[in-house]
Amino acid sequence: MAKLSDLKWAMGTSIFAASFIFGIFLLGVIFLLQYYVVGFDLVTGLILALGGTLLFILFEYAIGPTIVSLSTRLQYLKPGENPWLENTVKELATKSNIPMPRLAIVPNNTPNAFTFGRTSSSAVLAVHEGLLRGLNEEEVRGVIAHELGHIKHKDYVVMTVLSALPLIAYWIAQLALNAAWFSGGSSRRNKDQGNAGMVLIVIGVASFVVYIVSFLAVMRLSRLREHFADAYSAYLTGNPRSLQSALAKITYGLSLSPKTTAEARSFYIEDPSQAKQEVAEIVNKKDEYDLDHDGVLDERELQQAMEKESKSTWAQMNSLFATHPPTFKRILLLKEIEQEMNTGKYSSDQMYTHV
């Protein structure tokens, strides 16, 4: 039984754990560089490292929305330009007790949507043209409610900050290993240079380990926030089935896309690359899952296929690196909420019970 406080706790502990590991890592890097390579004092190194890290996080926080906006080529809507979308978002935002987000349309035929911003009051909700064309109004409402859940939970802000740490560790790993490689030729002639080269290799390897650990932590939090947003959508619309249907259409639609994109993938309601992989695994075993042998996977057969695939060892291992939970697990959560709603005993303080 989960509560919103569990998501906040997960966010807080993830930030603390990642920051603690990263802090210890930085101290080690500074000490080794100070002792073997650069020669500056430890206090100066600590100030430079922590100051640089803080500035990078603030820089990413500041320019992140601009990068997302430019990379997705979204077009901001003017008031009255899309009355149905504007009225729907306004209705659900009012019900959520959050400021009306700025609306945008992405000129992209794939069915997707995402939110981003620095604060709740400056949040942007962007919807792909393919989503509006490929889904019915109730399904789009379910998707919008899901995205408003992210704004309500403020998790996109946490993800922006956290995602900076593995990126910094990765850059340090690349710089250290490249520096070690360049110093290899002269290290044979100079003992100090040889020590410096070895230290750089240690720093590079340690940085890569920190990158993997922090990256896995960020991905775990990313998957958890999707479940919470799904549950919030079910409560806000009172219609979990609309998001169930939307997720199935989105996953299938993204799998048909001729190309995938890495821009804002963790912000999307579904990761295009992950959707392609999910559907491809099922299509490769179509004969196995086509129980009535009619050449078509109906809803029941597709659901069973997704359930079986999500339990495979490969899928479970691969999901550790995924930004989103498997579609079937998200649909299963919504089905459990729907069953509870049908009993008439469902209330707002129970919306995250099944997460």
N, C-alpha and C positions, 0 to 999 in steps of 0.2 A: 504494500500500500504506500503510494508515494504522495507527496504534497509539494506545493510550490516551494516550500522552504527547502525541500530536498534538492531542487534544481539550484537554488541560491547557495546551498551548502556545497554542492558539487562545483559550482563556479568559484566560490571562495577558496575551497581546498585545492582546486586545480591551479588557481593563480598562486596560492601560497607554495604548493609543492613545486610548481614549475619555476617560480621565482627563487625558492630556496636552493633547488638543484642548480639553477643557472648561476646563483650567487656564489655557491661553493666552487662551481666550475670556473667562474671568472677569477676568483681568488687564486685558484691553482694556476691558471694561465698567467696571471700577473706575476706570481711568485717565480715561476719558471723563466718567464721572459726577463724579469728583473735580475735574476741570479745568473742566467747563462747568456742572454742575448743582448738586451738593450742597456741595462745598467742603471736605469732610473730607480729611485727609492720606492718602497712598497706603497707608501701613502699616496704618492703622486700617481702611481699606476692604478691604484684603487679608485681615486677620484676621476681619472681619465676614463677608466672602463665603465664605472657606474654612470658617470655623466654622459658618456657616449651612448650607452644603452638606453638611458632615460630619454635622451634627445631623439634617438631613433624611433622609440615607441611613440613619443609625442608627434614626431614627423609623420609616421604612418597613420596615426589617429587623425591628424590634421588633413592629410592629402588622400587618405583612403577613399572617402566618398567621391572625390574628384576622379580618381583612377577608375573606380567602378563605373561612374557615369560615362567617362570617355570610352572605356574599353567595351562597354555594351551598346554604345551609340544610342542610348535612350533619348526619347523626345518628351519633354515635360508638357503635360496637358494644361491648356488654358481653361478657366472656369466656363462650364457649359459646353465644352468640346465633346465630351462623352457623358451625357446626363445619367445614363443607367449606372455606369461604373462609379461616377462621382457620388450619386445618391446611395449606392450600395455600401461603398466604403465609409461614407459619412454616417450612415445608420449603424454599421457594425462598430465603428470607432467610438461613437457616442455610447453605445451599449457597453463597450470595453472601458469607458471612462479614460480614454487617451486622446491626445490632440489629433486632429485630422491630418494624416500624412500627406505630403505632396505627391501627386500622381504622375506617372510617366508610362509611356508606351514604348516597348522595344520592337523595332521593325525586324522581327525574327519569326519565321514560320514554325518554330518548335514550341510545344506547349510548356511554358515555364513562367515563374514569377519569383520575385525576391524583394527584400527590404534591406535598406542600409541607411547609415547616418551616424552622426556623432551623439545625438540626444534624441529622446522621444519627440520633442517639439520640432526637431529638424529632420525627422525620418522621411524617407522616400519609399513609396510602394510602386514598384515597376512591374508591369504585366506584359508578357509577350503577345504579339498579335496572334500567334498560333494558338495560344491558350483561349483567347476570346472566340476564335473561330471553331476550335475543335471541341470545346466543352459547352454544355448547356448552362443556363444561368445559375441553377442550384449548385452545380459543380464548381463554377467560378466563385460563388459565394463561399463555398467550403475552403477554396484555396486562399481567398482574401482573408477569411477568418484565421487561417493558419498563419499567414504573414503578419496579421495584427497581433497574433500571439507572441511572435518574436519581438515585436515592439513593446508589448506589455511586459515581457520578461526581461527586456533590455539585454538579451544575450548576444546580439550582434556587436555591441560595444565590447563585451568581454572577449568575444572571438577575435576582434580586431587587435586588441592588446596582446592576447595570448599568442596569436599566430606570429607575432614579431620575434618571440624568443627562439623557436626552432630555426627561423630564417637567419637570425644572427649567428647561431651556433653553426649552421651550414656554411655561412660565409667565412667564419673563422677557420673551419676545417679546410676549406678550399685554399684560403690564403696561406695557412700554415704548411700544408702538404706541398703546395707549389713552391713556397719559399725553401722548404727542405730539399726539394728536387734541384732547385737552382744552386743551392749551396753545396751540393754533393761533390762537385768537381774540385772545389778548393778545400773541402774538409779533410782530404787526405794529407794536405801539406800543413795543416794547422790544427793543433789539438782543440783549441777553443772553438774554432769553427766547426770541428767535428762534433763537439758537445752541443753546440747550438743547433746543428742539423738534426741530431737525435732528439733534442728537446722539441723541436718543431714537429717532428714526426709524432711524438707522444701527444703533443697538443692537438695535432690534426686528428688522430685516432680518437682521443677523448672527446673532441668537439663533435665528431660524427656520432659517437654513442649518445651524447647529450641531445643531439639533433633528433635521433631516432626516438629516444625516450620522451622528449617533450612533444614531438610530433604525434606520437601515439596518444599522449594525454589530451592534446588538443582535439584529435579526431574522436576520441571517446566522448568528450564533452559536446562536440558537434552533433554526434548521433543522439545523445540524450536530449538535447534541446529540440530536436525534430519530433521526438515522441511527445514532449510536453506541448509543443505547438499543435500537434495533431489532436491531442486531448482537448486543448483549449478551443480549437475549431469546432469539435463535436459539441461542446457545451454552448459556445456562443451562437451557433446556428440551430442547435437542437436537432440536427440532422446528420449524424455520423455517416450515413450511407452516401451522402453527396460527396464527401471527401474520399471515401473508399473508391467510388467510381472514378473520381478525378485522378487519384493516384494511379489507378490501373491504366487510364487513358494516357496520362502524362508519361508513365514509364514506357508504354508501348509506342507512343508517338516519338519520344526521344530516341528509342531504339532504331527508328526508321530514318533518323536524321543522317544525311550523307557525311557530316563531319561533326566532331565534338569540339567544345571550347573549354579552356581552363579558366576563363575570366569569371570571377565571382562564383565559382562552382560551390563553395561552401555556403553561399548565401541563397542559392536556388532552393526551391521546394523539392527538387530532385536533381541529382548530379547526372548530366547527360552521359558521361563515360560509364558510370555505374549502371545506368538503365540499359545501355547497349549490352553490357556484359551479362546482366541478369537475364535478358530476353534471349541472348545468343546461346546461353547454356541450355535453356529450355528448347529452343528451336533445334539444336543439335541432337536432342533426344526426343524429338516430336513423336516418333513411332512408339516409343515407350509410354508416353503420356497420353496419346490418343486412344483412350480406352475403348471407344465404340468404333474405331477404325474408319471414321468418315472423312479423314483428311483435314479436319478442322479441330482446333482445341477450343472447346466451349468454356464458359465461365467456371464450371465445376472442375473440369480437367486442368484448366490453367491454374486455378487456385491450388489444387493438389500438387501440381508440378512445382509451383513457387514454394509451397510448404516443404516439399522434399528437398529441393535445391538449397533452401536456406539452412537445412540441417546438415548438409554435407560438410565434411572436414575442410575441404578447400574453401567453400563459401564462408565458413566461420573464421578461418585464418585470414582470408582476404578482407573480411569485413573490419578487421582491426585497423586497416589503413583507409577505410571508407569514411567519407564525410556524412553519409546518410545511412540509416538502418536499411536492411533489405525491405523491399516493398511489401512482401507478404507479412512481415512482422508488424509493419505499420497498419496494414489492413486488418490483421488479427486484433490489434489493440482497439481499433475503431469498432470492430464487431463485438468485442466484449463490452464496450461502452454502450453500444446500441442495445444489446441484450439487457443491460442494467436499466437503461432508459425505458425500455418496454415494460419493466416491472412497475414503473411509476414511483419508484423510491429513490430516484436520482436527484441530487441537489448540487449546488455550486461548490460546496466544500468537499465534494467527492470527485471532482472532475479529473484529478490526477491519480486516482486510486489504482488504476490498472497499469500505470506506467512502470 
